[in-house]
Amino acid sequence: MYVRKTIAEMAAIQGQEMQSAPRSTETHNDIARSVKATLSSFEDPCIMLQLQKDLAVQEQRYEDAHKLQQSIYHEMTHSTLLRLVVAMEAALQDGRFEEAARLRDEFRRIAHVSMPSERQAR
């Protein structure tokens, strides 16, 4: 996944603003495994939008492609779950396991609240 630097920085700032949770008894390996499982369950809406945009460009529907690009930008700048995914990946990559665990827990909390309504809409 490719993300603009400003979006990754916003995600990092939001992650730093989260309240510190008490230290967990999870090992770094446990955290890495559970964060990777959480990341693998995330369906990035930008992927489908990007495919649709590429098709629109290929078919020379440039106005549609522009609208799809705007949708992608909106998702990348306004999706809390996507920002958490980016922040989790960065924290895990940098070895900041406690932060990755906090982000994972926040992701699960938000996803649990928002997912049922998304499933009903499908």
KERO-211204 format. One line per 2 residues: their letters; for each residue x, y, z negated of N, C-alpha, C, O. Coordinates in nm, 4 decimals, decimal comma. Atoms other than C-alpha are relative to their C-alpha. Last residue first. Layout:
BEGIN
A) X Y Z X Y Z X Y Z X Y Z ~ ...
***
This chain:
BEGIN
RA) -0,0358 0,0835 -0,1149 -2,4376 -0,4527 -0,1318 -0,1140 -0,0840 0,0459 -0,0999 -0,1600 0,1417 ~ 0,0124 -0,0794 -0,1223 -2,5742 -0,1753 -0,3566 0,0285 -0,0836 0,1239 -0,0156 -0,0477 0,2331
QR) 0,1417 -0,0150 -0,0321 -2,6340 -0,4195 -0,6417 -0,0183 0,0733 0,1317 -0,1138 0,0469 0,2047 ~ 0,0498 0,1296 -0,0483 -2,2677 -0,5214 -0,6383 -0,1476 0,0096 0,0390 -0,1903 -0,0529 0,1360
ES) -0,0506 0,0204 -0,1359 -2,1587 -0,1579 -0,6582 -0,0514 -0,1326 0,0558 -0,0835 -0,1420 0,1743 ~ 0,0792 -0,0851 -0,0903 -2,3865 -0,0998 -0,9593 0,0467 -0,0168 0,1443 -0,0347 -0,0109 0,2365
PM) 0,1369 0,0512 -0,0160 -2,2349 -0,3994 -1,1397 -0,0841 0,0850 0,0956 -0,1604 0,0297 0,1749 ~ 0,0200 0,1121 -0,0915 -1,8789 -0,2853 -1,0574 -0,1445 -0,0481 0,0102 -0,1900 -0,0727 0,1219
SV) 0,0427 -0,0404 -0,1333 -1,8798 0,0596 -1,2199 -0,0338 -0,1159 0,0923 -0,1122 -0,0974 0,1853 ~ 0,1119 -0,0934 0,0033 -1,8759 -0,0258 -1,5931 -0,0522 0,0276 0,1405 -0,1735 0,0333 0,1608
HA) 0,1129 0,0710 0,0607 -1,6578 -0,3357 -1,5666 -0,1247 0,0877 -0,0004 -0,2358 0,0386 0,0198 ~ 0,0531 0,0925 -0,1012 -1,4264 -0,1560 -1,3246 -0,1220 -0,0740 -0,0540 -0,2176 -0,0990 0,0194
IR) 0,0713 -0,0785 -0,1014 -1,3822 0,1300 -1,5734 -0,0636 -0,0916 0,1043 -0,1777 -0,0696 0,1447 ~ 0,1125 -0,0685 0,0639 -1,2955 -0,0986 -1,8637 -0,0819 0,0757 0,1041 -0,2046 0,0656 0,1062
RF) 0,1051 0,0995 0,0286 -1,0823 -0,3283 -1,6479 -0,1226 0,0645 -0,0618 -0,2355 0,0280 -0,0291 ~ 0,0561 0,0438 -0,1278 -0,8854 -0,0336 -1,5103 -0,1158 -0,0972 -0,0241 -0,2236 -0,0826 0,0335
ED) 0,0848 -0,1109 -0,0453 -0,8362 0,1066 -1,8613 -0,0678 -0,0352 0,1324 -0,1862 -0,0070 0,1513 ~ 0,1180 0,0004 0,0867 -0,7061 -0,2316 -1,9817 -0,0980 0,1108 0,0397 -0,2193 0,0902 0,0380
RL) 0,0805 0,1181 -0,0324 -0,4717 -0,2583 -1,6858 -0,1292 -0,0010 -0,0808 -0,2372 -0,0267 -0,0275 ~ 0,0661 -0,0310 -0,1266 -0,3479 0,0979 -1,7430 -0,0911 -0,1149 0,0437 -0,2016 -0,0925 0,0932
RA) 0,1023 -0,1012 0,0295 -0,2730 0,0171 -2,1073 -0,0794 0,0347 0,1264 -0,2018 0,0473 0,1223 ~ 0,1076 0,0666 0,0741 -0,0948 -0,3041 -2,0035 -0,1118 0,0979 -0,0329 -0,2295 0,0639 -0,0211
AE) 0,0726 0,0831 -0,0964 0,1106 -0,1216 -1,7385 -0,1180 -0,0692 -0,0679 -0,2258 -0,0800 -0,0095 ~ 0,0820 -0,0925 -0,0793 0,2072 0,1388 -2,0000 -0,0836 -0,0777 0,1017 -0,2011 -0,0469 0,1219
EF) 0,1070 -0,0456 0,0891 0,3243 -0,1380 -2,2326 -0,0933 0,0965 0,0730 -0,2152 0,0909 0,0566 ~ 0,1023 0,1021 0,0197 0,5135 -0,3012 -1,9461 -0,1142 0,0447 -0,0903 -0,2302 0,0136 -0,0635
RG) 0,0722 -0,0659 0,1097 0,7138 -0,0016 -1,8254 -0,1220 -0,0860 -0,0331 -0,2349 -0,0516 0,0022 ~ -0,0225 0,0703 0,1257 0,9470 -0,2205 -1,6193 -0,0636 0,0673 -0,1199 -0,0241 0,0413 -0,2335
DQ) -0,1025 -0,0682 0,0797 0,9675 0,0268 -1,3295 0,0283 -0,0685 -0,1338 0,1145 -0,0231 -0,2091 ~ -0,1241 -0,0053 -0,0780 0,7808 -0,2018 -1,0873 0,1147 0,0592 -0,0813 0,2287 0,0140 -0,0707
LA) -0,0518 0,1365 -0,0040 0,5147 -0,2732 -1,3500 0,1344 -0,0035 0,0722 0,2287 -0,0680 0,0265 ~ -0,0447 0,0339 0,1349 0,4649 0,0964 -1,4174 0,0616 -0,1397 -0,0031 0,1656 -0,1609 -0,0655
AE) -0,1224 -0,0750 0,0291 0,4515 0,1767 -1,0455 0,0549 -0,0369 -0,1379 0,1754 -0,0565 -0,1530 ~ -0,1081 0,0531 -0,0829 0,2011 -0,0983 -0,9704 0,1319 0,0685 -0,0318 0,2354 0,0029 -0,0433
MA) -0,0358 0,1327 0,0523 -0,0150 0,0032 -1,2651 0,1163 -0,0584 0,0786 0,2113 -0,1112 0,0208 ~ -0,0757 -0,0196 0,1248 -0,0052 0,3713 -1,1594 0,0427 -0,1338 -0,0600 0,1538 -0,1459 -0,1116
VV) -0,1313 -0,0551 -0,0356 -0,1097 0,2843 -0,8039 0,0868 0,0154 -0,1250 0,2047 -0,0200 -0,1241 ~ -0,0728 0,1057 -0,0697 -0,3921 0,0624 -0,9276 0,1414 0,0466 0,0330 0,2387 -0,0247 0,0090
LR) -0,0475 0,0943 0,1016 -0,5016 0,3282 -1,1782 0,0798 -0,1139 0,0633 0,1790 -0,1594 0,0064 ~ -0,1103 -0,0648 0,0720 -0,5186 0,5879 -0,9009 0,0570 -0,0930 -0,1069 0,1784 -0,0987 -0,1265
LL) -0,1161 0,0021 -0,0886 -0,7266 0,3465 -0,6921 0,1201 0,0663 -0,0666 0,2324 0,0174 -0,0543 ~ -0,0529 0,1365 -0,0043 -0,9642 0,2885 -0,9823 0,1240 -0,0075 0,0881 0,2211 -0,0745 0,0529
TS) -0,0703 0,0276 0,1255 -1,0057 0,6613 -1,0421 0,0617 -0,1390 0,0027 0,1746 -0,1578 -0,0426 ~ 0,0302 0,1309 0,0577 -1,0956 0,7184 -0,6788 0,0851 -0,0260 -0,1239 0,2068 -0,0424 -0,1152
HT) 0,1097 -0,0046 0,0970 -1,0895 1,0908 -0,6012 -0,0320 -0,1327 -0,0674 -0,1087 -0,1352 -0,1637 ~ -0,0131 -0,1088 0,0963 -0,7647 1,1615 -0,4156 -0,1067 -0,0008 -0,1086 -0,0908 0,0661 -0,2106
ME) -0,1318 -0,0006 0,0626 -0,7157 0,8382 -0,2257 0,0134 0,1090 -0,1060 0,0932 0,0954 -0,1987 ~ -0,0169 0,1183 0,0860 -1,0849 0,7939 -0,1564 0,1307 0,0071 -0,0772 0,1350 -0,0197 -0,1973
HY) 0,0905 -0,0170 0,1146 -1,1179 1,1511 -0,0272 0,0149 -0,1172 -0,0963 0,0252 -0,0973 -0,2174 ~ -0,0598 -0,0996 0,0888 -0,8107 1,1103 0,1945 -0,0856 0,0188 -0,1256 -0,0331 0,0285 -0,2365
IS) -0,1169 0,0629 0,0619 -0,9532 0,7912 0,3416 0,0637 0,0962 -0,1003 0,0947 0,0581 -0,2132 ~ 0,0511 0,0958 0,0990 -1,2892 0,9586 0,4021 0,1149 -0,0685 -0,0734 0,1093 -0,0882 -0,1948
QQ) 0,0466 -0,0793 0,1137 -1,1150 1,2512 0,5735 -0,0540 -0,0902 -0,1106 -0,0331 -0,0631 -0,2289 ~ -0,1203 -0,0457 0,0692 -0,9288 1,0045 0,7942 -0,0373 0,0848 -0,1216 0,0262 0,0749 -0,2266
LK) -0,0505 0,1139 0,0766 -1,2619 0,8406 0,8788 0,1266 0,0378 -0,0765 0,1456 -0,0058 -0,1900 ~ 0,0897 0,0178 0,1153 -1,4056 1,1771 0,9805 0,0475 -0,1154 -0,0883 0,0424 -0,1069 -0,2110
HA) -0,0257 -0,1112 0,0924 -1,1016 1,2423 1,2026 -0,0870 -0,0135 -0,1254 -0,0391 0,0066 -0,2370 ~ -0,1285 0,0280 0,0653 -1,1310 0,8995 1,3622 0,0327 0,1084 -0,1020 0,0834 0,0794 -0,2104
DE) 0,0240 0,1051 0,0995 -1,5002 0,9624 1,4351 0,1288 -0,0303 -0,0786 0,1255 -0,0488 -0,2003 ~ 0,0804 -0,0641 0,1040 -1,4098 1,2898 1,6080 -0,0314 -0,0996 -0,1121 -0,0241 -0,0659 -0,2303
YR) -0,0848 -0,0787 0,0888 -1,1298 1,1155 1,7947 -0,0783 0,0710 -0,1107 -0,0267 0,0892 -0,2209 ~ 0,1080 -0,0681 0,0739 -1,3420 0,8451 1,9499 0,0663 0,0832 -0,1091 0,0616 0,0495 -0,2274
QE) -0,0011 -0,1437 -0,0272 -1,0652 0,7511 2,1953 -0,1221 0,0727 -0,0570 -0,1720 0,1686 0,0021 ~ 0,1140 -0,0214 -0,0899 -1,1446 0,3778 2,1732 -0,0182 0,1477 0,0348 -0,1177 0,1860 0,0963
QV) -0,0210 0,0865 -0,1160 -0,7983 0,3150 2,0271 -0,1101 0,0200 0,1046 -0,0847 0,0161 0,2250 ~ -0,1065 -0,0622 -0,0789 -0,8452 0,6119 1,7967 0,0222 -0,0787 0,1281 0,0355 -0,0215 0,2362
AL) 0,0555 -0,1225 -0,0574 -1,1807 0,4744 1,6758 0,1043 0,0708 0,0859 0,0707 0,1215 0,1929 ~ 0,0869 0,0399 -0,1103 -1,0245 0,1312 1,6263 -0,0591 0,1230 0,0694 -0,0662 0,1278 0,1922
DK) -0,0871 0,0475 -0,1078 -0,7446 0,2778 1,4157 -0,0810 -0,0401 0,1228 -0,0421 -0,0108 0,2359 ~ -0,0630 -0,1180 -0,0607 -1,0004 0,4706 1,2094 0,0882 -0,0405 0,1173 0,0837 0,0220 0,2232
QL) 0,1026 -0,0665 -0,0799 -1,2060 0,1568 1,1467 0,0564 0,1224 0,0704 0,0219 0,1498 0,1853 ~ 0,0261 0,0848 -0,1170 -0,8936 -0,0283 1,0359 -0,1042 0,0636 0,0916 -0,0896 0,0629 0,2138
QL) -0,1158 -0,0137 -0,0893 -0,7983 0,2616 0,8078 -0,0190 -0,0839 0,1264 0,0120 -0,0382 0,2364 ~ 0,0095 -0,1317 -0,0648 -1,1481 0,2710 0,6564 0,1141 0,0201 0,0987 0,0933 0,0744 0,2072
MI) 0,1049 0,0092 -0,1022 -1,1299 -0,1019 0,5918 -0,0162 0,1324 0,0733 -0,0351 0,1349 0,1949 ~ -0,0427 0,0943 -0,1034 -0,7956 -0,0681 0,4140 -0,1034 -0,0075 0,1112 -0,0685 0,0022 0,2289
CP) -0,0751 -0,0704 -0,1045 -0,8952 0,2468 0,2260 0,0416 -0,0932 0,1134 0,0596 -0,0484 0,2267 ~ 0,0916 -0,0466 -0,1043 -1,1648 0,0629 0,0299 0,0725 0,0695 0,1149 0,0170 0,0826 0,2240
DE) -0,0317 -0,1376 -0,0373 -0,8952 -0,1276 -0,1625 -0,0913 0,0449 0,1137 -0,0837 -0,0094 0,2240 ~ 0,0264 -0,0129 -0,1434 -1,0519 -0,4423 -0,3045 0,0155 0,1464 0,0378 -0,0701 0,2292 0,0067
FS) 0,0452 -0,1311 -0,0471 -0,8926 -0,4967 -0,6444 -0,0169 -0,0001 0,1511 0,0744 -0,0376 0,2247 ~ 0,1460 0,0008 -0,0057 -0,8756 -0,8592 -0,7632 -0,0567 0,1305 0,0557 -0,1762 0,1392 0,0838
SL) 0,0447 0,0850 -0,1109 -0,5075 -0,8909 -0,6733 -0,1521 -0,0029 0,0121 -0,2053 -0,0367 0,1179 ~ -0,0255 -0,0659 -0,1283 -0,4251 -0,5917 -0,8917 -0,0527 -0,0831 0,1167 -0,1060 -0,0285 0,2133
TA) 0,0938 -0,1123 -0,0100 -0,5907 -0,7514 -1,1955 0,0159 0,0704 0,1341 -0,0832 0,1032 0,1992 ~ 0,1322 0,0592 -0,0227 -0,4008 -1,0758 -1,1395 -0,1054 0,1090 0,0159 -0,1934 0,0992 0,1014
KV) 0,0019 0,0487 -0,1389 -0,0752 -0,8811 -1,1019 -0,1353 -0,0635 0,0336 -0,1857 -0,0465 0,1446 ~ 0,0096 -0,1190 -0,0849 -0,1509 -0,6948 -1,4264 -0,0061 -0,0425 0,1464 -0,0863 0,0109 0,2230
SR) 0,1380 -0,0494 0,0058 -0,2236 -1,0250 -1,6029 -0,0198 0,1253 0,0851 -0,1261 0,1440 0,1442 ~ 0,0927 0,0964 -0,0606 0,1021 -1,1857 -1,4887 -0,1432 0,0550 0,0030 -0,2114 0,0460 0,1051
AI) -0,0237 0,0003 -0,1452 0,3148 -0,8798 -1,5637 -0,0981 -0,0926 0,0704 -0,1530 -0,0574 0,1748 ~ 0,0519 -0,1256 -0,0543 0,1569 -0,8443 -1,9087 0,0157 0,0013 0,1515 -0,0782 0,0349 0,2237
DN) 0,1461 0,0065 0,0075 0,2137 -1,2098 -1,9934 -0,0619 0,1247 0,0628 -0,1586 0,1161 0,1385 ~ 0,0452 0,0939 -0,1039 0,5735 -1,1876 -1,8687 -0,1521 -0,0123 0,0017 -0,2129 -0,0187 0,1085
HT) -0,0114 -0,0692 -0,1281 0,6338 -0,8756 -2,0781 -0,0463 -0,0898 0,1146 -0,1093 -0,0428 0,2094 ~ -0,1381 -0,0098 -0,0477 0,5046 -1,0612 -2,3804 0,0006 0,0746 0,1332 -0,1036 0,0929 0,1962
ET) -0,0281 0,0605 -0,1300 0,1625 -0,9840 -2,5232 0,1481 0,0155 0,0340 0,2092 0,1184 0,0050 ~ -0,0857 0,1153 0,0251 0,1498 -0,9059 -2,8970 0,0314 -0,0726 0,1306 0,0970 -0,1767 0,1295
SR) 0,0608 0,1304 -0,0196 0,0188 -0,5627 -2,8153 0,0993 -0,1104 -0,0353 0,2202 -0,0883 -0,0426 ~ -0,0834 0,0948 -0,0749 0,1407 -0,2347 -2,9498 -0,0647 -0,1377 0,0012 -0,1157 -0,1858 -0,0999
PA) -0,0963 0,0701 0,0837 -0,1442 -0,0141 -3,0716 0,0779 -0,1009 0,0839 0,0252 -0,1550 0,1811 ~ 0,0631 0,1112 0,0704 -0,3011 0,1913 -2,7968 0,1050 -0,0654 -0,0887 0,2248 -0,0522 -0,0639
SQ) -0,0861 0,1144 0,0238 -0,1646 0,5262 -2,6965 -0,0752 -0,1045 -0,0796 -0,1333 -0,0753 -0,1842 ~ -0,0403 0,0172 0,1388 -0,4332 0,7578 -2,5714 0,0859 -0,1242 -0,0136 0,0640 -0,2242 0,0549
ME) 0,0791 0,0991 0,0725 -0,4363 0,8175 -2,2008 0,0540 -0,0156 -0,1415 0,1739 -0,0036 -0,1665 ~ 0,0996 -0,0661 0,0828 -0,2719 1,1421 -2,0901 -0,0845 -0,0980 -0,0805 -0,1479 -0,0597 -0,1788
QG) -0,0652 -0,0550 0,1172 0,0401 0,9638 -1,9671 -0,0999 0,0634 -0,0944 -0,0766 0,0686 -0,2152 ~ -0,0430 0,1100 0,0853 -0,1674 0,7504 -1,7324 0,0655 0,0493 -0,1277 0,0472 -0,0098 -0,2341
QI) 0,1204 0,0509 0,0657 -0,3402 1,0598 -1,5934 0,0369 -0,1138 -0,0950 -0,0184 -0,1236 -0,2046 ~ 0,0418 -0,0985 0,0998 -0,0015 1,2158 -1,5265 -0,1213 -0,0499 -0,0760 -0,1282 -0,0393 -0,1984
AA) -0,0940 0,0085 0,1120 0,1197 0,9004 -1,3546 -0,0386 0,0971 -0,1105 -0,0313 0,0636 -0,2287 ~ 0,0295 0,1234 0,0727 -0,1915 0,8850 -1,1381 0,0918 -0,0129 -0,1210 0,0484 -0,0558 -0,2279
ME) 0,1249 -0,0223 0,0732 -0,1486 1,2485 -1,0391 -0,0346 -0,1220 -0,0833 -0,0796 -0,1096 -0,1972 ~ -0,0302 -0,0869 0,1139 0,2168 1,1786 -0,9509 -0,1250 0,0280 -0,0823 -0,1185 0,0320 -0,2052
AI) -0,0688 0,0820 0,1005 0,1154 0,8829 -0,7347 0,0322 0,0832 -0,1239 0,0221 0,0346 -0,2365 ~ 0,1020 0,0876 0,0574 -0,1355 1,1052 -0,5529 0,0627 -0,0878 -0,1084 0,0038 -0,1074 -0,2147
TK) 0,0839 -0,0807 0,0899 0,1247 1,3775 -0,4995 -0,1067 -0,0851 -0,0674 -0,1420 -0,0607 -0,1828 ~ -0,0702 -0,0259 0,1253 0,3734 1,1229 -0,3609 -0,0873 0,0779 -0,0983 -0,0842 0,0509 -0,2184
RV) -0,0713 -0,1275 0,0023 0,1317 1,0058 -0,0964 0,0586 0,0236 -0,1380 0,0029 -0,0184 -0,2395 ~ 0,0720 -0,1061 0,0687 0,0390 0,6409 -0,1188 0,0852 0,1266 0,0048 0,2073 0,1210 -0,0097
YM) -0,0743 -0,1248 -0,0077 0,1324 0,3428 0,0938 -0,0847 0,1108 -0,0601 -0,2039 0,1225 -0,0315 ~ 0,0861 -0,1161 0,0000 0,0000 0,0000 0,0000 0,0909 0,1226 0,0000 0,1876 0,1301 -0,0758
***
